[in-house]
Amino acid sequence: MKKLFSTKEVAEFLGVNTKIIYSLISEKRLPATKITGKWLFPKHLVEQWIEANTLNYPRPENDHQPGKGLLIIAGSNDLLLDKTLSFYNTLYSDNVAVFGNLGSMGGLHALRRNLCHIAASHLLQENENEYNFDFAAQELVKIPVIVNFCKRTQGLLVKKGNPKKIKNVADLGKKGVRIANRLLGTGTRLLFDKELSKAGLKGEDIDGYFNEVNRHLDMGLEVLSGRIDAGPGIQPVASLLDLDFIPIRWERFDLLMDKERFFDQEIQHFLSILRGKDFSKTAGALPGYDTSLSGEVVFQKQDQTGPDPL
């Protein structure tokens, strides 16, 4: 067992009197446990507590702060986002931008826990008018800044020539049609489940509903290989892999960040790319993207009365 200090021993270790120790305990500022009526203090936790509360460190010769120059984006994946990360790492070679593919809800959770700088999300709200605002209000302590990354078309990916003659989501319930699905917590899964409900279908009614893939590109490759007949995804993937595409609706794909960090250099560098020619050119090469709103702060509209389908 690791060493345990008594109250007297931890006071001597810290060079204070026992009254200070009891004060720290009452304020829950010192790691301690009570066993058989006596306070005990794990030595390794006390040492960690000292380290965590150290204020003055010698300044190293290289004044590069931990995390400075690092940009972490987490959430929903996208082909254009992957390319934009490459642009960033090329343009700002002293910095590093990385992406965590966690799905839209996973991105919000990471932002709440301060594990990322930006969350990428496309969560359709219940009234099908807006994206992300209600989810941000539920998941985050503070209202974030929301910047549009792009608009893109969601729908169904099917093989070239559409051999199963799939016309809409309802056709996925037909005998002989096999699909794959996106993970729970992704914006695509949320939209797909809404569309299934409208069509009067349940997941168990569809062959492959519980077969989940991680990325949009993975879904496209499943269709291209012939392992499945259809799957929910975005039009740019269909264009890239020469698949047929059945559109459902345009969606808004946004970037969420804390207001306090909005003007951080790393974030502003990234957002500046969204207003550049290379970004627009790359998006224009793949049908299914709309960058007319890219890089702009978006605000919730209160006057919409219906969804924005295709």
C-alpha positions in Angstrom: 0.0 0.0 0.0 1.2 3.5 -0.8 2.2 5.6 2.2 -0.5 7.4 4.2 0.3 10.6 6.2 -1.4 11.3 9.5 -2.6 14.8 10.1 0.6 15.6 12.1 2.8 14.1 9.4 1.2 15.9 6.5 1.4 19.2 8.5 5.2 18.6 9.0 5.6 17.6 5.3 4.0 20.9 4.2 5.6 22.9 6.9 2.3 24.2 8.4 0.4 23.7 11.7 -2.4 21.2 12.0 -5.0 24.0 12.1 -4.1 24.9 8.5 -4.6 21.2 7.5 -8.1 21.0 9.0 -8.9 24.3 7.3 -7.8 22.8 3.9 -9.9 19.7 4.6 -13.0 21.7 5.4 -12.6 23.6 2.2 -12.0 20.3 0.3 -8.7 21.7 -1.1 -6.4 18.9 0.2 -6.7 15.3 -0.8 -7.7 13.3 2.2 -9.7 10.3 3.4 -11.3 9.4 6.7 -10.8 5.9 8.0 -12.0 4.7 11.4 -12.6 8.4 12.4 -9.1 9.5 11.5 -8.0 11.7 8.6 -5.3 10.1 6.4 -3.5 11.7 3.4 -2.1 9.6 0.6 1.4 10.8 0.1 1.4 10.5 -3.7 -1.8 12.6 -3.9 -0.4 15.3 -1.6 2.7 15.5 -3.8 0.5 15.8 -6.9 -1.6 18.5 -5.1 1.6 20.5 -4.4 2.6 20.2 -8.1 -0.8 21.2 -9.3 -0.8 24.3 -7.1 2.7 25.4 -8.0 2.5 28.9 -9.5 6.0 29.9 -10.4 8.1 27.9 -12.8 11.4 28.9 -14.3 10.8 30.2 -17.8 12.5 27.8 -20.3 14.7 29.2 -23.0 12.2 28.1 -25.6 9.1 30.1 -24.6 6.7 27.9 -26.6 3.8 27.3 -24.3 2.2 23.8 -24.2 -0.7 23.8 -26.6 0.3 27.0 -28.3 0.1 26.6 -32.0 -2.1 23.5 -31.7 -5.6 23.5 -33.1 -7.9 20.6 -32.2 -11.2 20.1 -34.0 -13.5 17.3 -33.0 -16.9 16.2 -34.2 -18.4 15.3 -37.5 -16.2 14.3 -40.4 -16.3 15.8 -43.9 -14.2 15.6 -47.1 -13.9 19.4 -47.4 -12.9 19.7 -43.7 -10.1 17.2 -44.2 -8.8 19.3 -47.1 -9.1 22.5 -45.1 -7.0 20.9 -42.3 -4.3 20.2 -44.9 -4.5 23.8 -46.1 -4.0 25.0 -42.5 -1.0 22.7 -41.9 0.6 23.9 -45.1 0.0 27.6 -44.7 0.9 27.7 -41.0 3.8 25.3 -40.8 4.6 26.4 -37.2 1.2 25.3 -36.1 -0.6 21.9 -36.1 -4.3 21.2 -36.7 -5.7 17.8 -35.9 -9.1 16.3 -36.1 -11.0 13.8 -33.8 -13.8 11.9 -35.6 -16.3 11.7 -32.7 -19.6 12.5 -34.5 -21.5 15.8 -33.9 -22.6 15.0 -30.3 -19.1 13.8 -29.5 -17.7 17.1 -30.7 -20.0 19.0 -28.4 -19.1 16.8 -25.5 -15.4 17.4 -26.2 -15.9 21.1 -26.4 -17.8 21.1 -23.1 -14.8 19.2 -21.5 -12.3 21.6 -23.0 -10.8 18.8 -25.0 -11.0 20.6 -28.3 -11.0 24.2 -29.6 -13.7 23.7 -32.3 -16.6 21.3 -32.5 -17.9 20.4 -36.0 -21.6 19.6 -36.0 -24.7 19.3 -38.2 -27.4 18.3 -35.7 -30.9 18.9 -37.1 -33.3 20.4 -34.5 -36.7 18.9 -33.8 -38.6 21.4 -35.9 -36.2 20.8 -38.8 -35.7 24.5 -39.3 -32.4 25.0 -37.6 -29.1 23.2 -36.7 -27.0 22.9 -33.6 -28.4 25.8 -31.5 -30.7 23.7 -29.3 -28.1 21.0 -28.9 -25.5 23.5 -27.9 -27.8 25.0 -25.3 -28.4 21.6 -23.8 -24.8 20.3 -23.9 -22.6 23.4 -23.2 -22.4 25.5 -20.1 -22.0 28.7 -22.2 -23.5 29.7 -25.5 -20.8 29.3 -28.1 -19.9 31.2 -31.3 -21.2 29.3 -34.3 -19.6 29.8 -37.6 -20.8 28.1 -40.8 -18.2 25.8 -42.4 -20.4 24.9 -45.4 -23.8 23.7 -46.6 -23.9 20.3 -48.1 -26.5 17.8 -49.4 -27.5 14.8 -47.4 -29.2 11.8 -49.0 -28.7 8.1 -49.9 -25.6 6.7 -51.6 -26.4 3.9 -54.1 -24.4 2.0 -56.7 -23.9 3.5 -60.2 -27.0 2.8 -62.2 -29.1 2.2 -59.0 -29.6 -1.5 -59.7 -32.1 -1.9 -56.8 -34.2 1.0 -58.2 -34.2 2.8 -54.8 -36.1 6.1 -55.1 -36.5 7.2 -51.5 -36.0 6.1 -47.8 -39.1 4.1 -47.9 -37.6 1.7 -50.5 -34.9 0.7 -48.0 -37.5 -1.5 -46.3 -38.0 -3.7 -49.4 -36.9 -7.3 -49.4 -33.4 -7.8 -50.8 -32.1 -4.3 -50.0 -29.2 -4.2 -47.6 -27.8 -1.0 -46.0 -25.2 0.3 -43.5 -25.7 3.0 -40.9 -23.8 5.8 -39.3 -23.0 5.8 -35.6 -25.3 7.1 -32.9 -24.6 10.7 -32.1 -23.8 11.6 -35.7 -25.9 14.2 -37.4 -26.4 11.9 -40.4 -27.8 9.2 -38.1 -30.2 11.7 -36.5 -31.5 12.8 -39.9 -31.7 9.2 -41.2 -33.8 8.1 -38.2 -36.1 11.1 -38.7 -36.6 10.1 -42.4 -37.2 6.5 -41.4 -39.9 7.5 -39.0 -41.6 9.7 -41.6 -41.6 6.6 -43.9 -43.1 4.5 -41.2 -40.1 2.2 -40.9 -38.2 1.0 -37.8 -34.6 0.0 -37.7 -35.3 -3.7 -37.2 -37.3 -3.6 -40.5 -34.2 -2.9 -42.5 -31.4 -5.3 -43.3 -28.1 -3.8 -42.1 -29.6 -1.0 -40.0 -27.4 -2.0 -37.0 -24.2 -2.3 -39.2 -22.5 1.0 -38.4 -19.5 2.7 -40.1 -17.4 5.6 -38.9 -17.1 8.0 -41.7 -18.9 9.3 -44.8 -16.2 7.9 -47.0 -16.5 4.5 -45.3 -20.2 4.4 -46.2 -19.3 5.2 -49.8 -16.8 2.5 -50.0 -19.3 0.0 -48.6 -21.7 0.9 -51.4 -18.9 0.9 -54.1 -17.7 -2.6 -53.0 -21.2 -4.0 -53.3 -21.4 -5.1 -49.7 -24.5 -2.9 -49.3 -27.0 -1.5 -51.7 -27.5 1.9 -50.1 -26.5 4.0 -47.1 -27.1 7.6 -45.7 -24.3 10.0 -46.7 -23.4 13.2 -48.4 -23.4 14.0 -52.1 -19.6 14.9 -52.3 -18.8 11.3 -51.4 -21.0 10.1 -54.2 -19.3 12.4 -56.6 -15.8 11.3 -55.5 -16.6 7.6 -55.9 -18.8 7.9 -58.9 -21.9 6.6 -57.1 -25.5 7.6 -57.7 -27.1 9.8 -55.2 -30.7 10.3 -54.0 -31.0 13.7 -52.3 -33.0 14.3 -49.1 -32.1 17.9 -48.0 -29.4 20.6 -47.8 -27.9 20.9 -44.3 -25.8 23.4 -42.5 -22.5 22.1 -41.2 -21.2 24.4 -38.5 -18.1 25.0 -36.3 -18.8 25.8 -32.6 -16.2 27.4 -30.3 -16.1 29.2 -26.9 -16.5 33.0 -27.2 -13.4 33.4 -25.0 -11.3 31.6 -27.6 -12.9 32.9 -30.8 -10.1 35.5 -31.4 -7.3 33.0 -30.6 -4.8 33.2 -33.5 -5.1 29.5 -34.3 -8.8 29.7 -34.7 -8.7 32.9 -36.7 -6.1 31.5 -39.0 -8.4 28.5 -39.6 -11.5 30.6 -40.2 -9.6 32.8 -42.7 -9.1 29.8 -45.0 -12.9 29.5 -45.3 -13.0 32.8 -47.1 -10.1 32.0 -49.5 -10.1 31.0 -53.2 -8.5 27.6 -52.6 -11.3 26.6 -50.2 -14.0 27.7 -52.7 -12.2 26.0 -55.6 -12.0 22.7 -53.7 -15.6 22.8 -52.7 -16.7 23.7 -56.2 -14.9 20.6 -57.6 -17.3 18.3 -55.7 -21.1 18.7 -56.3 -23.1 18.9 -53.1 -21.3 21.8 -51.4 -22.4 25.4 -51.0 -19.9 27.8 -49.5 -21.9 31.0 -49.8 -22.2 31.2 -46.0 -18.7 29.7 -45.1 -16.8 31.7 -42.5 -19.8 33.7 -41.3 -21.1 33.7 -37.8 -24.7 32.3 -37.8 -27.5 33.2 -35.5 -30.7 31.3 -34.8 -33.6 32.5 -36.9 -37.0 32.7 -35.2 -39.2 33.3 -38.2 -38.8 30.0 -40.1 -42.0 27.9 -40.4 -40.9 24.9 -42.3 -37.9 22.6 -43.1 -35.4 23.3 -45.9 -35.6 20.1 -48.0 -34.3 19.8 -51.6 
